[in-house]
Amino acid sequence: MDPIDRENLRITGRHRAVTEPHVAVQDDVTVVVTQAFGPKGDNLVGISGVEFDGYPAITIKIRVGEREGYVHLSPLHGDGRKATMMEVPHGTRCELLCPVSGQQLDLVGEVEDGSGAKYYAIYLTPQLSQGSMVMISDLWGHYHSRIVDEFELISAWARAHPD
C-alpha cells in the first residue's frame, strides 16, 4: 500500500536544493534523522539535551486529555526508544504538537493496518515538503513510522536491503 497521495502529488521543480544532510544512512543501513522541523519550520532536533547513542533526540509535545508533556524520540529509524516523564497507557491516542509553536503536527493520513491510527508529519527539511518527512503514529506504543525522502519511502528500502 502506497502511503504517498500520488493523486495530489505535484512536482514543479520550484524548490531549493537541500545542501545539508537531513537523513544519514550509515554503512549498515541505519537511518538517522539529523534535522527535523515542525509545521511552522521550528527545529525539533537537539532542543532538549536528550540523546540516543550519541545522536540528539527529536522532541515533540503530546497532549492526552488534559495532560501535556514532552516526548524525546530516538532519531534512529526503527528504534522505539523514547524518553518522557509522562505515563501513557499503550494504545492511547495522543495529540501531537510542536514543542516550540504549540501547533498540532500536520495530518498526513490514516495508517492502513486496521489500528485506526493516523500519521502526522515531522518534516526533514525547512521547506516543509511532504516529499521529505517522517510520518509518526498518534497511538502510544504503535511503532509504525515511515520515512519519506525525496518522495521515496526509504524505510521500506532499508527493510528490504538488510545487508
Order of alpha helices (4+ residues) and beta strands (2+ residues): beta-beta-beta-beta-beta-beta-beta-beta-beta-beta-beta-beta-beta-alpha
